[in-house]
Amino acid sequence: MAKAPIPARDESGAADPAGPAAQRRGRPRSEEADRAILQAATQTLAERGLAGMSIEEVAARAGVGKATIYRRWNSRGTLALDAFLAEFQGQQPRPDTGSLRGDLLAALRAWIRSVTRTSAGPILAGLIAEAQRDPELAQAWRERVIEQLRIQHRTLLDRAVARGEIAADTDYEVVLDVLFGAAYHRLLQGHQPLTDVFARQVVDLVVAGLHGGAGRRAARTERGEARSQPSRAGSGLASRHPQRSS
């Protein structure tokens, strides 16, 4: 005997009155088409940049119609963002070297390697420029690129706190802004190269600043404790050095 179909349910667990048929409405996405479109977009971006990329050319390279692309992506910028992430995300490791310096250096080196040795660099610069004119893309960039990397890199700082390398009240956002902000600056301005020497210098400055900050906090704590101690006037110290009578 054939089993009766199990009714679709909504998030609350109640049966969905629309049933499974409603969930099957619409043309299903083809993963093969998605891959072809993203590959074509990546190639076009590498050759022409975002400013020179057109949906028409991407569609022609992918062997699909423009309507197929617009059903998936509502703008050139969002298509470029997905093409960028398809390449960039897999190039960003989750280092665990056992030290804060080692972790930050591995993370920054991977970022620099991606933007200098692959097509991710020009695409990234084009996306940032496009995001200034496209609020939807700007929001997607912050949520899908910046915040996702931040989540990954905050873990490195959490481990450093657990190891006692940095203070628990360290401002993670400032640390990551300084670390990657310097690299973004060189990438976008082009005034100096993104080299491994540069990566080491930036990480060393960040780590030295964090350790220096911890040292200053400890010194302030010691001074505060010293001020809270009772005065030693009239104590054993004074008795060992009595004042001479005139």
C-alpha positions in Angstrom: 0.0 0.0 0.0 1.4 3.4 -1.0 2.0 5.7 2.0 0.1 9.0 2.1 2.3 12.0 1.6 3.4 13.8 4.7 1.9 17.3 4.8 4.3 20.2 4.5 4.7 22.2 7.8 5.5 25.7 8.5 8.2 26.9 10.9 5.8 26.6 13.9 5.2 22.9 13.1 1.7 23.4 11.8 0.6 21.9 8.5 1.2 24.3 5.6 -2.2 24.8 4.0 -0.5 25.5 0.7 1.0 22.0 0.8 4.0 20.6 -1.1 2.7 21.7 -4.5 3.1 25.4 -3.5 6.7 24.7 -2.4 7.5 23.3 -5.8 6.2 26.3 -7.7 8.7 28.2 -9.9 11.5 27.0 -12.1 14.2 25.1 -10.1 17.6 26.6 -10.2 20.2 24.7 -12.1 23.5 24.3 -10.3 25.2 23.7 -13.6 23.9 27.1 -14.9 25.0 28.8 -11.7 28.5 27.5 -12.0 28.7 28.5 -15.6 27.5 32.0 -14.9 29.9 32.5 -11.9 32.8 31.2 -14.0 31.9 33.5 -16.9 31.5 36.5 -14.5 34.9 35.7 -12.9 36.6 35.6 -16.3 35.0 38.8 -17.4 35.8 40.6 -14.2 39.5 39.5 -14.4 39.7 40.8 -18.0 37.6 44.0 -17.9 37.0 44.8 -14.2 33.6 45.4 -12.8 33.2 48.7 -14.7 33.6 46.8 -18.0 31.5 43.8 -17.2 28.0 43.5 -18.8 25.3 41.0 -18.1 25.1 40.5 -21.9 28.7 39.3 -22.1 28.4 37.1 -19.1 25.3 35.5 -20.5 27.0 34.9 -23.8 30.0 33.3 -22.2 27.9 31.1 -19.9 25.6 30.0 -22.7 22.5 31.2 -21.0 20.0 34.0 -21.6 20.0 37.3 -19.7 16.7 36.4 -18.1 18.4 33.4 -16.5 21.0 35.7 -14.8 18.4 38.2 -13.7 16.3 35.5 -12.1 19.3 34.8 -9.9 21.0 38.2 -9.5 19.2 41.5 -9.6 22.2 43.6 -10.4 25.7 43.4 -11.9 27.2 44.2 -8.5 25.5 41.3 -6.7 26.6 38.9 -9.4 30.2 40.2 -9.1 30.0 39.8 -5.3 29.0 36.1 -5.7 31.8 35.5 -8.3 34.3 37.2 -5.9 33.2 35.1 -2.9 33.3 31.9 -4.9 37.1 32.4 -5.3 38.0 34.5 -2.2 36.3 32.6 0.6 38.2 29.4 0.1 41.5 31.2 0.2 41.0 32.6 3.8 42.3 30.1 6.4 41.4 29.7 10.0 45.0 29.7 11.4 45.8 28.2 14.8 49.5 28.5 15.3 49.5 28.7 19.1 50.4 32.4 19.3 48.6 35.7 18.5 51.4 36.9 16.3 51.5 33.7 14.3 47.7 33.7 13.8 47.5 37.3 12.7 50.4 36.9 10.4 48.9 33.8 8.7 45.6 35.6 8.3 47.1 38.8 6.8 49.4 36.8 4.5 46.5 34.8 3.2 44.5 38.0 2.5 47.5 39.7 0.7 48.1 36.5 -1.3 44.5 36.5 -2.5 44.4 40.1 -3.6 47.9 40.1 -5.2 48.2 36.7 -6.9 44.6 36.0 -8.0 41.8 38.0 -9.7 40.3 38.7 -6.3 42.3 42.0 -5.9 40.9 43.8 -8.9 37.4 42.4 -8.3 37.6 43.6 -4.6 38.6 47.1 -5.6 35.8 47.2 -8.2 33.2 46.0 -5.7 34.2 48.6 -3.2 33.9 51.4 -5.8 30.5 50.0 -7.0 29.2 49.8 -3.4 29.5 53.6 -3.1 26.8 53.9 -5.7 24.7 50.8 -4.8 23.3 50.7 -1.3 22.1 47.1 -1.7 25.6 45.9 -2.7 27.2 47.9 0.1 25.0 46.2 2.7 25.7 42.8 1.1 29.4 43.5 1.1 29.4 44.3 4.8 27.3 41.3 5.7 28.8 38.7 3.5 32.5 39.8 3.3 33.5 42.1 6.1 31.4 40.5 8.9 32.1 37.0 7.9 35.8 37.6 8.0 35.4 39.4 11.3 33.7 36.5 12.8 36.6 34.3 11.7 39.3 36.6 12.9 37.6 37.4 16.3 38.3 33.7 17.1 42.0 34.4 16.8 41.7 37.1 19.4 39.4 35.0 21.7 42.2 32.4 21.8 44.8 35.0 22.6 42.7 36.2 25.5 42.3 32.6 26.7 46.1 32.1 26.5 46.7 35.3 28.5 48.5 37.1 25.6 46.1 40.0 25.6 43.7 41.6 28.0 40.0 40.5 28.0 38.9 44.1 27.5 40.8 44.4 24.2 38.8 46.2 21.5 38.7 43.6 18.8 37.2 45.9 16.2 40.1 48.4 16.5 42.6 45.6 16.3 41.1 44.2 13.1 40.6 47.7 11.6 44.3 48.5 12.1 45.5 45.1 10.9 43.4 44.9 7.7 42.9 48.6 7.2 46.5 49.1 6.4 46.3 46.4 3.8 43.2 47.8 2.2 44.8 51.2 2.1 47.8 49.9 0.1 45.6 47.9 -2.2 43.2 50.7 -3.1 45.8 53.6 -3.2 48.6 51.6 -4.9 51.2 53.9 -3.4 53.2 51.0 -1.9 53.4 47.3 -2.6 51.7 44.6 -0.4 54.7 42.5 0.5 55.5 40.0 3.1 57.8 42.5 4.8 54.8 44.8 5.1 52.7 42.1 6.6 55.3 41.3 9.3 55.7 45.0 10.1 52.0 45.5 10.5 51.5 42.5 12.7 54.5 43.4 14.8 53.1 46.9 15.4 49.7 45.5 16.3 51.1 42.9 18.7 53.5 45.4 20.3 50.7 47.8 20.8 48.5 45.2 22.4 51.3 44.0 24.7 52.2 47.6 25.5 48.6 48.4 26.4 48.5 45.4 28.7 51.7 46.6 30.4 50.3 50.1 30.9 47.1 48.7 32.4 49.2 46.6 34.8 51.3 49.6 35.8 48.2 51.7 36.4 46.8 48.9 38.6 50.0 48.7 40.6 50.0 52.4 41.1 46.4 52.3 42.3 47.2 49.5 44.7 50.2 51.4 46.0 48.1 54.5 46.7 45.5 52.4 48.5 48.1 51.1 51.0 48.3 52.9 54.4 51.1 55.5 54.8 54.3 54.2 56.2 55.0 57.4 58.2 55.4 56.4 61.8 55.9 52.7 60.8 58.9 50.5 61.2 60.6 52.4 58.4 60.4 55.6 60.3 61.6 53.9 63.5 64.7 52.6 61.8 65.6 56.2 60.8 64.7 58.4 63.7 64.8 62.1 63.2 67.7 63.7 64.9 67.0 66.3 67.5 68.4 69.7 66.9 
